Amino acid sequence: MRNRFGLGIVLATVLASFAYAQPFTYQGFLKDNGVPANGTYDFLFRLYDAPTGDQPSNPPTIYTTLNVQNGLFTVTLDFGTAVWNGVDRYLDIAVRRTGSGPVFSGLQPRVKINPTPYASYALRPWQTSGSNIFYTNGNVGIGTNSPVHKLHVAGGHAFFAENVGINTASPAQRLHVAGTGCFEGFLGVGTTNPWVRLSLGDTNANTKLALWQGTNAGELMGFGIAPNQFRIHLHQPGNRFSFLDAPNGNELVTIEGNGRVLLRGNWLSLGGGTDPYNNNRVLIQVRDTGQGYVGYLATLGPNRNRNVILDATGNPNHGNLAVVDASNLMRAGMFIDDTGRGIVWGDTKNFRVPDPDDPTRDIWYASIEGPEAAMYVRGTAQLVSGRARIELPDYFRKLADEQDMTVQLTPRSGESKGLAAVRVSLDGIEVVELHNGRGNYAFDWEVKAVRKEHRDFQVYRPWDEVLPAGTDPAEAWEARLKSIEARQQRQQSRNTQR
């Protein structure tokens, strides 16, 4: 039987959903016996892989009592998303007048599906919502077919013409991260070729990181790098670089813009490598004496004992300097005692000068010592008719205590009958020749006296009088006993050798 129907025009399909080609709209022009059809018709739609023959790709879609006017009809077709896999698809259409019986008349040829559904196929499984596009079922890869993150860009560059927000819908800058960010690799700021974890700038001169307080343009600080130099930038001389403690934020170390360094802690250690507490060689501390805080400076030897100590005595306002031997015992020093006097002490008091005749050696003299803080003055006088007067210099009179002052006289004549000081005073010393002698000759004299304000000089004193502030008394006592024992052994050894 001759087919009475004819298909006039097939219009391009129109997507109802951007993410999928389903459903899509199909419009056609139907003729019935050569004239534009009018009335109700039943349509049957099937999808094939080839223009002829073959098996349909899916069950047919049937429309009944579809109204056709002047040959025009419109249907919405949905064959599912699985059929749009890149293979050519052909639409087979059959039609019958509604109520004419069970048989459909096929329309030839099959219609090849044009690119619109396949444009959507290329985008699937994306979905649209208004002007938005989204995907919720997995990761998205650009340049990789195995993305491991929600968005994975590989093998090239990404370009964004507007601001990009991470965890924010309203980015205020080109890159706006709200929350915590993490970069696994190298990050460049001011450079397109970062080669460390954080690379700032392409040249040393421009490699700077600035930190801004946020409300005052004058509060701009930063870090920088110059050739062989790491820089800390302070905006004004009155600014400062500070190390703070945690969690209170108290300033412990301050570097001011004028170069001054302030330490607010009570411990500064120099040397020692990776173990400054046990291997340091210089120790600076602030110590609490119980009467106030004092500064403490010590140099240490390889045996961890102190070599030199600079601190205070029992009075926190009186200074003390001591040198220490290998057994940690102080051997010499100087300090201010409780009365405010400056004391220099040691095993011996010496002077040393180079030998003028032999530059390979020195001449050492030890001071004469005694159980008092004494001073002396000496000179030569002339005996006339058996009498003489010695006038003491003013510098001696100002410092000497007249009580217990002694005079030594030495005549320079073999005819002398002897000399005597018959009157001893700071105002002058009267000298006569013994036995009513009337000699005329020179004689030497020497006067010794205790210094004023030093009559209370103590020979026996407490062993810890010069103990540095903050020293452990038990430790110092043990070192003292060992030193006394060693000295006794040396003396016994010398006596044995004699």
C-alpha positions as CSV (number, residue, x, y, z in Angstrom):
1,M,0.0,0.0,0.0
2,R,1.3,3.4,-0.9
3,N,2.5,5.5,2.0
4,R,0.1,8.5,2.3
5,F,2.2,10.5,4.7
6,G,5.3,12.6,4.0
7,L,7.7,14.4,6.4
8,G,8.4,17.9,5.3
9,I,10.9,19.7,7.6
10,V,12.9,18.7,10.6
11,L,14.1,21.6,12.7
12,A,17.1,21.6,15.0
13,T,16.5,20.1,18.4
14,V,16.5,22.5,21.4
15,L,18.0,21.5,24.7
16,A,15.8,21.6,27.7
17,S,18.8,20.9,30.0
18,F,22.3,22.1,29.3
19,A,23.9,19.3,31.1
20,Y,22.1,16.5,29.3
21,A,20.5,16.1,25.9
22,Q,17.3,14.9,27.5
23,P,14.6,15.8,26.9
24,F,14.9,17.7,23.6
25,T,12.3,19.2,21.4
26,Y,11.6,18.0,17.9
27,Q,9.5,20.0,15.3
28,G,8.3,18.6,12.0
29,F,6.0,19.3,9.0
30,L,3.6,16.5,8.1
31,K,1.7,16.0,4.9
32,D,-1.3,13.7,4.5
33,N,-2.0,12.7,0.9
34,G,0.3,15.5,-0.3
35,V,-1.4,18.4,1.6
36,P,-0.5,19.8,5.0
37,A,-2.1,17.6,7.7
38,N,-4.7,18.9,10.1
39,G,-6.2,16.9,13.0
40,T,-5.0,14.5,15.6
41,Y,-2.4,11.9,14.8
42,D,-0.4,9.2,16.6
43,F,3.4,9.3,16.3
44,L,6.0,6.6,17.1
45,F,9.7,7.6,17.5
46,R,12.7,5.2,17.6
47,L,16.5,5.8,17.6
48,Y,18.9,3.8,15.4
49,D,22.7,3.6,14.9
50,A,22.4,3.6,11.1
51,P,20.2,5.3,8.4
52,T,18.7,1.9,7.4
53,G,18.2,-1.5,8.9
54,D,19.8,-2.2,12.4
55,Q,18.1,-2.6,15.7
56,P,16.6,0.3,17.6
57,S,18.9,1.7,20.3
58,N,16.1,1.9,22.9
59,P,12.4,1.4,23.3
60,P,10.1,3.6,21.1
61,T,8.5,6.8,22.3
62,I,4.8,7.0,21.3
63,Y,2.7,10.1,21.2
64,T,-1.1,9.6,20.7
65,T,-3.7,12.2,19.7
66,L,-1.1,14.8,18.9
67,N,-2.7,17.9,17.4
68,V,-1.3,18.8,14.0
69,Q,-2.2,22.2,12.4
70,N,-1.3,23.2,8.9
71,G,1.2,20.3,8.9
72,L,3.2,21.5,11.9
73,F,3.7,19.5,15.1
74,T,6.0,19.6,18.1
75,V,7.1,16.8,20.4
76,T,9.5,16.5,23.4
77,L,11.7,13.4,23.1
78,D,13.6,11.7,25.9
79,F,15.8,8.6,25.0
80,G,17.9,8.8,28.2
81,T,21.5,9.9,28.4
82,A,23.2,6.5,27.7
83,V,22.5,6.6,24.0
84,W,24.5,9.8,23.5
85,N,27.9,8.2,23.5
86,G,29.4,9.8,20.4
87,V,28.1,7.3,17.8
88,D,25.9,8.6,15.0
89,R,22.1,8.5,15.8
90,Y,19.2,8.4,13.4
91,L,15.6,9.2,14.3
92,D,12.9,6.8,12.8
93,I,9.4,8.2,12.7
94,A,6.1,6.4,12.0
95,V,2.6,8.0,12.0
96,R,-1.1,7.1,11.8
97,R,-4.4,9.0,12.0
98,T,-5.8,8.7,15.5
99,G,-8.4,5.9,15.5
100,S,-7.5,4.5,12.1
101,G,-6.2,1.2,13.5
102,P,-3.0,-0.4,15.0
103,V,-0.7,0.0,12.0
104,F,1.8,2.9,11.8
105,S,3.2,4.1,8.5
106,G,7.0,4.7,8.5
107,L,8.4,8.0,7.2
108,Q,11.5,7.8,5.1
109,P,14.4,8.5,5.3
110,R,15.4,8.4,8.9
111,V,16.5,11.8,10.3
112,K,20.2,12.1,11.4
113,I,20.4,13.8,14.8
114,N,22.1,17.1,14.4
115,P,24.9,18.4,16.8
116,T,22.8,20.0,19.6
117,P,22.3,16.9,21.7
118,Y,25.9,15.9,21.1
119,A,27.1,19.4,22.3
120,S,25.4,18.4,25.5
121,Y,26.9,15.0,25.4
122,A,30.4,16.5,25.3
123,L,29.4,18.4,28.5
124,R,27.7,15.7,30.4
125,P,27.4,14.9,33.2
126,W,27.2,18.6,33.9
127,Q,23.9,20.1,34.9
128,T,22.5,23.6,34.7
129,S,20.5,25.7,37.1
130,G,19.5,29.0,35.4
131,S,22.8,30.5,34.2
132,N,24.9,28.2,36.4
133,I,26.6,25.0,35.6
134,F,27.4,22.4,38.2
135,Y,28.6,18.8,38.8
136,T,28.3,16.9,42.1
137,N,29.2,13.3,41.4
138,G,33.0,13.3,41.4
139,N,36.3,15.2,40.6
140,V,36.9,17.4,37.6
141,G,40.1,17.1,35.6
142,I,41.6,19.6,33.2
143,G,44.6,18.2,31.4
144,T,44.2,14.9,33.3
145,N,41.7,12.0,33.0
146,S,42.4,10.9,36.6
147,P,41.6,13.9,38.8
148,V,42.3,13.4,42.5
149,H,40.7,16.5,43.7
150,K,37.4,18.4,43.1
151,L,39.3,20.5,40.5
152,H,42.6,19.1,39.2
153,V,44.5,21.2,36.6
154,A,47.6,19.4,35.1
155,G,50.0,20.0,32.3
156,G,49.3,23.7,31.6
157,H,48.2,27.0,33.0
158,A,44.9,28.3,34.3
159,F,43.7,31.8,33.6
160,F,41.2,33.8,35.5
161,A,40.1,37.2,34.2
162,E,38.2,38.1,37.4
163,N,38.7,37.6,41.1
164,V,38.8,34.0,42.3
165,G,37.3,33.1,45.7
166,I,38.1,30.0,47.7
167,N,35.6,29.4,50.5
168,T,34.0,32.7,49.7
169,A,31.3,33.7,47.2
170,S,32.4,37.4,47.0
171,P,36.2,37.5,46.5
172,A,37.7,41.0,47.0
173,Q,41.0,40.3,45.3
174,R,42.4,38.3,42.4
175,L,42.8,35.4,44.9
176,H,40.7,35.5,48.0
177,V,41.1,32.5,50.4
178,A,38.7,32.5,53.3
179,G,39.9,30.1,55.9
180,T,43.1,28.0,55.9
181,G,45.1,27.6,52.7
182,C,47.7,25.0,51.9
183,F,50.3,24.9,49.0
184,E,52.1,21.6,48.3
185,G,55.1,22.8,46.2
186,F,56.6,26.2,45.4
187,L,54.7,29.5,45.7
188,G,55.9,32.5,43.8
189,V,55.0,36.1,44.7
190,G,56.4,38.6,42.3
191,T,58.0,35.9,40.3
192,T,56.9,33.3,37.7
193,N,59.8,31.0,38.6
194,P,59.7,30.1,42.3
195,W,62.4,27.7,43.3
196,V,61.8,27.5,47.1
197,R,58.6,26.9,49.2
198,L,58.0,30.7,49.2
199,S,59.8,32.8,46.6
200,L,59.4,36.6,46.7
201,G,60.5,38.5,43.7
202,D,63.0,37.7,40.9
203,T,66.0,39.7,42.2
204,N,67.7,40.1,45.6
205,A,66.9,43.8,45.5
206,N,63.2,43.2,45.2
207,T,62.9,40.2,47.4
208,K,60.9,41.6,50.3
209,L,58.0,40.7,52.5
210,A,56.1,43.6,54.0
211,L,53.8,43.4,56.9
212,W,51.2,46.1,57.5
213,Q,49.5,46.9,60.8
214,G,46.4,47.7,58.7
215,T,45.2,51.1,60.0
216,N,48.3,53.3,59.9
217,A,50.5,53.6,56.8
218,G,53.5,54.3,59.0
219,E,53.3,50.9,60.6
220,L,54.9,49.1,57.6
221,M,57.5,46.5,58.6
222,G,59.1,43.8,56.6
223,F,61.9,41.3,55.7
224,G,64.3,41.6,52.9
225,I,67.3,39.9,51.2
226,A,70.4,41.6,49.8
227,P,73.5,39.9,48.5
228,N,74.9,37.9,51.5
229,Q,72.5,39.7,53.8
230,F,69.1,39.0,55.5
231,R,67.3,42.2,56.4
232,I,64.7,43.2,59.0
233,H,63.0,46.4,57.9
234,L,61.7,48.9,60.5
235,H,59.8,51.9,59.2
236,Q,61.0,54.5,61.7
237,P,63.9,54.7,64.2
238,G,61.4,54.6,66.9
239,N,60.0,51.2,65.7
240,R,61.2,48.0,67.3
241,F,61.4,44.3,66.4
242,S,60.3,42.1,69.3
243,F,60.3,38.5,70.4
244,L,57.2,37.8,72.5
245,D,56.5,34.9,74.9
246,A,53.5,32.7,74.7
247,P,50.7,32.9,75.5
248,N,50.9,36.3,77.2
249,G,52.7,38.2,74.5
250,N,55.2,39.9,76.8
251,E,58.3,41.3,75.1
252,L,61.4,39.3,75.9
253,V,63.9,40.6,73.3
254,T,63.6,44.0,71.5
255,I,65.7,45.3,68.6
256,E,65.0,49.0,68.3
257,G,65.2,51.0,65.0
258,N,68.2,52.9,66.4
259,G,70.2,49.7,66.8
260,R,69.8,49.1,70.5
261,V,69.1,45.6,71.7
262,L,67.1,45.0,74.9
263,L,66.8,41.6,76.7
264,R,64.1,41.3,79.2
265,G,64.8,37.7,80.2
266,N,67.2,36.6,82.9
267,W,69.5,34.4,80.8
268,L,71.9,34.9,77.9
269,S,74.2,32.1,76.8
270,L,77.0,32.3,74.2
271,G,78.7,29.3,72.7
272,G,77.8,25.7,73.3
273,G,76.7,24.7,69.8
274,T,73.3,22.9,70.0
275,D,73.4,22.6,73.8
276,P,73.8,26.2,75.2
277,Y,72.9,25.1,78.7
278,N,75.6,22.6,79.2
279,N,78.4,23.7,76.8
280,N,78.2,27.5,76.9
281,R,81.3,29.6,77.4
282,V,79.8,33.0,78.4
283,L,76.8,33.3,80.7
284,I,74.9,36.5,81.4
285,Q,72.1,36.4,83.9
286,V,69.9,38.5,86.2
287,R,69.9,37.0,89.6
288,D,67.7,37.6,92.7
289,T,69.9,38.0,95.8
290,G,66.9,38.3,98.1
291,Q,67.8,42.0,98.5
292,G,67.2,42.9,94.9
293,Y,68.1,41.8,91.3
294,V,71.7,42.0,90.2
295,G,73.5,41.4,86.9
296,Y,75.8,38.4,86.7
297,L,78.5,37.7,84.0
298,A,80.7,34.7,83.9
299,T,83.1,33.1,81.4
300,L,83.4,29.3,81.6
301,G,86.1,26.8,80.7
302,P,85.9,23.4,79.1
303,N,85.5,21.9,82.5
304,R,82.2,23.9,82.9
305,N,83.7,25.8,85.9
306,R,83.8,29.6,85.9
307,N,87.0,31.4,84.9
308,V,85.9,35.0,85.6
309,I,83.0,36.3,87.6
310,L,81.5,39.8,87.5
311,D,78.6,40.4,89.8
312,A,77.8,41.8,93.3
313,T,78.8,40.9,96.8
314,G,76.4,40.5,99.7
315,N,75.3,44.1,99.1
316,P,73.5,44.1,95.7
317,N,74.8,47.6,95.0
318,H,78.5,46.7,95.6
319,G,80.4,45.2,92.7
320,N,82.6,42.1,92.7
321,L,85.2,40.8,90.2
322,A,86.8,37.4,90.8
323,V,89.0,35.0,88.9
324,V,88.6,31.3,89.5
325,D,90.9,28.3,89.2
326,A,90.2,24.9,87.7
327,S,88.7,23.6,91.0
328,N,86.1,26.4,91.0
329,L,87.8,28.3,93.8
330,M,88.3,32.1,93.6
331,R,92.0,33.0,93.7
332,A,92.0,36.7,93.2
333,G,89.7,39.6,92.8
334,M,88.4,43.0,93.9
335,F,85.2,44.0,95.5
336,I,83.4,46.7,97.5
337,D,83.0,45.7,101.1
338,D,80.0,46.5,103.4
339,T,81.7,49.8,104.5
340,G,82.1,50.9,100.9
341,R,85.8,50.3,100.7
342,G,87.4,48.9,97.5
343,I,89.4,45.7,98.3
344,V,91.9,44.0,96.0
345,W,93.0,40.6,97.1
346,G,94.9,37.5,95.9
347,D,97.5,35.0,97.0
348,T,100.3,37.6,96.2
349,K,100.3,41.2,95.0
350,N,102.9,41.8,92.3
351,F,104.3,44.1,89.7
352,R,105.9,42.9,86.5
353,V,108.2,44.7,84.1
354,P,110.3,43.5,81.2
355,D,114.0,42.9,82.0
356,P,115.8,45.8,80.2
357,D,118.9,43.6,79.6
358,D,117.1,40.4,78.5
359,P,113.8,40.8,76.5
360,T,113.1,37.1,76.9
361,R,112.2,37.5,80.5
362,D,110.3,39.7,83.0
363,I,111.1,41.0,86.5
364,W,108.5,40.3,89.1
365,Y,108.3,41.9,92.5
366,A,105.9,40.8,95.2
367,S,104.4,43.3,97.6
368,I,105.4,43.3,101.3
369,E,102.4,42.1,103.3
370,G,101.3,42.6,106.8
371,P,98.3,42.3,109.1
372,E,97.3,46.0,108.7
373,A,96.4,48.5,106.0
374,A,99.7,50.5,106.3
375,M,101.5,53.2,104.4
376,Y,105.0,54.6,104.5
377,V,107.1,57.5,103.5
378,R,110.9,57.8,103.5
379,G,113.7,60.2,102.8
380,T,117.2,61.6,103.8
381,A,117.8,64.4,106.3
382,Q,120.8,66.3,107.7
383,L,121.9,66.2,111.3
384,V,123.3,69.6,112.5
385,S,125.0,69.9,115.9
386,G,123.3,66.6,116.8
387,R,119.7,67.7,116.0
388,A,117.3,67.5,113.0
389,R,113.6,67.9,112.1
390,I,111.8,65.8,109.6
391,E,108.8,67.5,107.9
392,L,106.4,64.9,106.5
393,P,104.8,65.6,103.1
394,D,101.2,66.7,103.1
395,Y,100.0,63.7,101.1
396,F,101.2,61.5,103.9
397,R,99.7,63.6,106.6
398,K,96.3,63.6,105.0
399,L,96.0,59.8,104.9
400,A,98.1,58.5,107.8
401,D,96.7,57.8,111.3
402,E,99.2,59.3,113.8
403,Q,98.4,56.6,116.5
404,D,101.0,53.9,116.5
405,M,103.1,55.6,113.8
406,T,106.7,54.3,113.8
407,V,110.0,55.8,112.7
408,Q,113.2,54.1,111.5
409,L,116.5,56.1,111.4
410,T,119.7,55.0,109.7
411,P,122.9,57.2,110.2
412,R,125.3,57.6,107.3
413,S,128.3,58.3,109.5
414,G,130.6,55.8,111.2
415,E,131.2,58.3,114.0
416,S,127.5,58.4,114.9
417,K,126.6,57.7,118.5
418,G,123.2,56.6,117.4
419,L,119.9,58.5,116.7
420,A,116.5,58.8,118.4
421,A,113.1,60.2,117.5
422,V,112.2,62.1,120.5
423,R,109.0,63.6,119.2
424,V,106.8,61.7,116.6
425,S,103.9,63.6,115.1
426,L,102.3,64.2,111.7
427,D,103.3,67.8,112.2
428,G,107.0,66.8,112.2
429,I,109.5,64.4,113.8
430,E,112.3,65.6,116.1
431,V,115.6,63.7,115.9
432,V,118.6,63.9,118.2
433,E,122.0,62.1,118.4
434,L,122.3,59.9,121.4
435,H,124.7,60.6,124.3
436,N,124.3,64.4,123.7
437,G,126.2,64.0,120.5
438,R,126.9,67.0,118.4
439,G,127.4,65.3,115.1
440,N,126.9,66.8,111.6
441,Y,126.0,64.1,109.0
442,A,123.2,62.8,106.9
443,F,120.8,60.0,107.9
444,D,118.0,58.1,106.2
445,W,114.5,57.9,107.7
446,E,111.4,55.9,107.1
447,V,107.9,56.5,108.7
448,K,105.1,53.9,108.7
449,A,101.5,54.4,109.7
450,V,98.1,52.8,109.4
451,R,95.8,54.5,107.0
452,K,93.1,56.6,108.4
453,E,89.7,54.7,108.6
454,H,91.5,51.4,108.3
455,R,92.4,50.7,112.0
456,D,89.6,48.1,112.0
457,F,91.4,45.9,109.4
458,Q,90.5,42.3,110.1
459,V,93.0,39.5,109.6
460,Y,90.5,36.7,110.2
461,R,87.3,36.9,108.2
462,P,84.3,34.7,107.3
463,W,85.2,32.4,104.3
464,D,82.2,33.5,102.3
465,E,82.7,37.3,102.6
466,V,83.5,37.6,98.9
467,L,81.2,34.8,97.7
468,P,79.5,36.1,94.5
469,A,75.8,36.7,94.7
470,G,73.7,33.7,93.7
471,T,76.6,31.2,94.2
472,D,75.6,27.9,95.7
473,P,77.3,28.0,99.2
474,A,77.5,24.2,99.5
475,E,79.2,23.9,96.1
476,A,81.7,26.7,97.0
477,W,82.4,25.1,100.4
478,E,83.2,21.7,98.9
479,A,85.6,23.4,96.4
480,R,87.3,25.3,99.2
481,L,88.0,22.1,101.3
482,K,89.5,20.4,98.2
483,S,91.7,23.4,97.6
484,I,92.9,23.5,101.2
485,E,93.7,19.8,101.1
486,A,95.6,20.2,97.8
487,R,97.7,23.1,99.3
488,Q,98.6,21.0,102.4
489,Q,99.7,18.2,100.2
490,R,102.0,20.6,98.1
491,Q,103.5,21.9,101.3
492,Q,104.2,18.5,102.7
493,S,105.8,17.5,99.3
494,R,108.1,20.5,99.5
495,N,109.1,19.7,103.1
496,T,109.9,16.1,102.1
497,Q,112.1,17.2,99.2
498,R,114.2,19.4,101.5
